[in-house]
Amino acid sequence: MKTVEKWVTAYYKDPNRFKQKDGQYFEDRKIRAEKYDSLEKEDLIKELKNRDAEIEYLKSILASRSVFGMDPK
């Protein structure tokens, strides 16, 4: 029920939020994936390490927000 409430609230804030052509999400993922097809193994490893570092950084921000009583949404 909460999920539906969030969708309705999001829609009222921005009615265009859910307007995407069918398969748009998969098209976007395909385009992003093609970016990596031309990279060498070393560059892929570097990209993975950068993403891991970014994820850890974002997780630390969320953790610090919850420690200080802020909602980590």
mmCIF file of the C-alpha atoms, coordinates in Angstrom:
data_MODEL
# 
_entry.id   MODEL 
# 
loop_
_atom_site.group_PDB 
_atom_site.id 
_atom_site.type_symbol 
_atom_site.label_atom_id 
_atom_site.label_alt_id 
_atom_site.label_comp_id 
_atom_site.label_asym_id 
_atom_site.label_entity_id 
_atom_site.label_seq_id 
_atom_site.pdbx_PDB_ins_code 
_atom_site.Cartn_x 
_atom_site.Cartn_y 
_atom_site.Cartn_z 
_atom_site.occupancy 
_atom_site.B_iso_or_equiv 
_atom_site.pdbx_formal_charge 
_atom_site.auth_seq_id 
_atom_site.auth_comp_id 
_atom_site.auth_asym_id 
_atom_site.auth_atom_id 
_atom_site.pdbx_PDB_model_num 
ATOM 1  C CA . MET A 1 1  ? 0.000  0.000  0.000   1.00 0.00 ? 1  MET A CA 1 
ATOM 2  C CA . LYS A 1 2  ? 2.857  2.377  0.815   1.00 0.00 ? 2  LYS A CA 1 
ATOM 3  C CA . THR A 1 3  ? 4.389  1.775  -2.598  1.00 0.00 ? 3  THR A CA 1 
ATOM 4  C CA . VAL A 1 4  ? 1.171  2.753  -4.347  1.00 0.00 ? 4  VAL A CA 1 
ATOM 5  C CA . GLU A 1 5  ? 0.929  5.862  -2.165  1.00 0.00 ? 5  GLU A CA 1 
ATOM 6  C CA . LYS A 1 6  ? 4.469  6.835  -3.180  1.00 0.00 ? 6  LYS A CA 1 
ATOM 7  C CA . TRP A 1 7  ? 3.620  6.346  -6.868  1.00 0.00 ? 7  TRP A CA 1 
ATOM 8  C CA . VAL A 1 8  ? 0.499  8.478  -6.565  1.00 0.00 ? 8  VAL A CA 1 
ATOM 9  C CA . THR A 1 9  ? 2.405  11.214 -4.729  1.00 0.00 ? 9  THR A CA 1 
ATOM 10 C CA . ALA A 1 10 ? 5.168  11.134 -7.341  1.00 0.00 ? 10 ALA A CA 1 
ATOM 11 C CA . TYR A 1 11 ? 2.590  11.360 -10.114 1.00 0.00 ? 11 TYR A CA 1 
ATOM 12 C CA . TYR A 1 12 ? 0.895  14.367 -8.565  1.00 0.00 ? 12 TYR A CA 1 
ATOM 13 C CA . LYS A 1 13 ? 4.261  16.107 -8.207  1.00 0.00 ? 13 LYS A CA 1 
ATOM 14 C CA . ASP A 1 14 ? 5.225  15.351 -11.818 1.00 0.00 ? 14 ASP A CA 1 
ATOM 15 C CA . PRO A 1 15 ? 2.560  13.818 -14.120 1.00 0.00 ? 15 PRO A CA 1 
ATOM 16 C CA . ASN A 1 16 ? 5.214  13.120 -16.792 1.00 0.00 ? 16 ASN A CA 1 
ATOM 17 C CA . ARG A 1 17 ? 7.315  11.023 -14.417 1.00 0.00 ? 17 ARG A CA 1 
ATOM 18 C CA . PHE A 1 18 ? 5.916  7.705  -15.605 1.00 0.00 ? 18 PHE A CA 1 
ATOM 19 C CA . LYS A 1 19 ? 5.555  8.542  -19.285 1.00 0.00 ? 19 LYS A CA 1 
ATOM 20 C CA . GLN A 1 20 ? 8.072  6.356  -21.051 1.00 0.00 ? 20 GLN A CA 1 
ATOM 21 C CA . LYS A 1 21 ? 7.700  4.365  -24.177 1.00 0.00 ? 21 LYS A CA 1 
ATOM 22 C CA . ASP A 1 22 ? 7.563  0.617  -23.721 1.00 0.00 ? 22 ASP A CA 1 
ATOM 23 C CA . GLY A 1 23 ? 11.005 -0.847 -23.210 1.00 0.00 ? 23 GLY A CA 1 
ATOM 24 C CA . GLN A 1 24 ? 12.641 2.530  -22.539 1.00 0.00 ? 24 GLN A CA 1 
ATOM 25 C CA . TYR A 1 25 ? 14.351 1.256  -19.405 1.00 0.00 ? 25 TYR A CA 1 
ATOM 26 C CA . PHE A 1 26 ? 15.898 -1.649 -21.288 1.00 0.00 ? 26 PHE A CA 1 
ATOM 27 C CA . GLU A 1 27 ? 16.961 0.641  -24.150 1.00 0.00 ? 27 GLU A CA 1 
ATOM 28 C CA . ASP A 1 28 ? 18.694 2.948  -21.682 1.00 0.00 ? 28 ASP A CA 1 
ATOM 29 C CA . ARG A 1 29 ? 20.489 0.009  -20.068 1.00 0.00 ? 29 ARG A CA 1 
ATOM 30 C CA . LYS A 1 30 ? 21.576 -1.284 -23.470 1.00 0.00 ? 30 LYS A CA 1 
ATOM 31 C CA . ILE A 1 31 ? 23.035 2.102  -24.407 1.00 0.00 ? 31 ILE A CA 1 
ATOM 32 C CA . ARG A 1 32 ? 24.922 2.315  -21.110 1.00 0.00 ? 32 ARG A CA 1 
ATOM 33 C CA . ALA A 1 33 ? 26.185 -1.259 -21.516 1.00 0.00 ? 33 ALA A CA 1 
ATOM 34 C CA . GLU A 1 34 ? 27.526 -0.541 -25.011 1.00 0.00 ? 34 GLU A CA 1 
ATOM 35 C CA . LYS A 1 35 ? 29.781 2.082  -23.449 1.00 0.00 ? 35 LYS A CA 1 
ATOM 36 C CA . TYR A 1 36 ? 31.800 -0.729 -21.886 1.00 0.00 ? 36 TYR A CA 1 
ATOM 37 C CA . ASP A 1 37 ? 32.079 -2.896 -25.001 1.00 0.00 ? 37 ASP A CA 1 
ATOM 38 C CA . SER A 1 38 ? 34.951 -0.832 -26.359 1.00 0.00 ? 38 SER A CA 1 
ATOM 39 C CA . LEU A 1 39 ? 36.954 -0.697 -23.131 1.00 0.00 ? 39 LEU A CA 1 
ATOM 40 C CA . GLU A 1 40 ? 40.023 -2.788 -22.479 1.00 0.00 ? 40 GLU A CA 1 
ATOM 41 C CA . LYS A 1 41 ? 40.203 -5.084 -19.463 1.00 0.00 ? 41 LYS A CA 1 
ATOM 42 C CA . GLU A 1 42 ? 42.352 -2.632 -17.466 1.00 0.00 ? 42 GLU A CA 1 
ATOM 43 C CA . ASP A 1 43 ? 39.886 0.197  -18.124 1.00 0.00 ? 43 ASP A CA 1 
ATOM 44 C CA . LEU A 1 44 ? 36.965 -1.997 -17.086 1.00 0.00 ? 44 LEU A CA 1 
ATOM 45 C CA . ILE A 1 45 ? 38.749 -2.834 -13.838 1.00 0.00 ? 45 ILE A CA 1 
ATOM 46 C CA . LYS A 1 46 ? 39.410 0.857  -13.229 1.00 0.00 ? 46 LYS A CA 1 
ATOM 47 C CA . GLU A 1 47 ? 35.740 1.677  -13.885 1.00 0.00 ? 47 GLU A CA 1 
ATOM 48 C CA . LEU A 1 48 ? 34.639 -1.070 -11.492 1.00 0.00 ? 48 LEU A CA 1 
ATOM 49 C CA . LYS A 1 49 ? 36.946 0.218  -8.775  1.00 0.00 ? 49 LYS A CA 1 
ATOM 50 C CA . ASN A 1 50 ? 35.606 3.750  -9.266  1.00 0.00 ? 50 ASN A CA 1 
ATOM 51 C CA . ARG A 1 51 ? 32.022 2.515  -9.002  1.00 0.00 ? 51 ARG A CA 1 
ATOM 52 C CA . ASP A 1 52 ? 32.848 0.499  -5.885  1.00 0.00 ? 52 ASP A CA 1 
ATOM 53 C CA . ALA A 1 53 ? 34.411 3.576  -4.307  1.00 0.00 ? 53 ALA A CA 1 
ATOM 54 C CA . GLU A 1 54 ? 31.363 5.660  -5.201  1.00 0.00 ? 54 GLU A CA 1 
ATOM 55 C CA . ILE A 1 55 ? 29.009 3.055  -3.721  1.00 0.00 ? 55 ILE A CA 1 
ATOM 56 C CA . GLU A 1 56 ? 31.011 2.915  -0.491  1.00 0.00 ? 56 GLU A CA 1 
ATOM 57 C CA . TYR A 1 57 ? 31.004 6.721  -0.299  1.00 0.00 ? 57 TYR A CA 1 
ATOM 58 C CA . LEU A 1 58 ? 27.237 6.899  -0.803  1.00 0.00 ? 58 LEU A CA 1 
ATOM 59 C CA . LYS A 1 59 ? 26.681 4.128  1.736   1.00 0.00 ? 59 LYS A CA 1 
ATOM 60 C CA . SER A 1 60 ? 28.770 6.050  4.275   1.00 0.00 ? 60 SER A CA 1 
ATOM 61 C CA . ILE A 1 61 ? 26.638 9.152  3.694   1.00 0.00 ? 61 ILE A CA 1 
ATOM 62 C CA . LEU A 1 62 ? 23.460 7.146  4.264   1.00 0.00 ? 62 LEU A CA 1 
ATOM 63 C CA . ALA A 1 63 ? 24.927 5.564  7.395   1.00 0.00 ? 63 ALA A CA 1 
ATOM 64 C CA . SER A 1 64 ? 25.994 8.930  8.814   1.00 0.00 ? 64 SER A CA 1 
ATOM 65 C CA . ARG A 1 65 ? 22.520 10.362 8.141   1.00 0.00 ? 65 ARG A CA 1 
ATOM 66 C CA . SER A 1 66 ? 20.894 7.545  10.089  1.00 0.00 ? 66 SER A CA 1 
ATOM 67 C CA . VAL A 1 67 ? 23.370 7.996  12.960  1.00 0.00 ? 67 VAL A CA 1 
ATOM 68 C CA . PHE A 1 68 ? 22.384 11.654 13.239  1.00 0.00 ? 68 PHE A CA 1 
ATOM 69 C CA . GLY A 1 69 ? 18.682 10.825 13.209  1.00 0.00 ? 69 GLY A CA 1 
ATOM 70 C CA . MET A 1 70 ? 18.068 11.879 9.628   1.00 0.00 ? 70 MET A CA 1 
ATOM 71 C CA . ASP A 1 71 ? 15.829 9.799  7.410   1.00 0.00 ? 71 ASP A CA 1 
ATOM 72 C CA . PRO A 1 72 ? 18.120 8.039  4.845   1.00 0.00 ? 72 PRO A CA 1 
ATOM 73 C CA . LYS A 1 73 ? 15.643 8.331  1.968   1.00 0.00 ? 73 LYS A CA 1 
# 
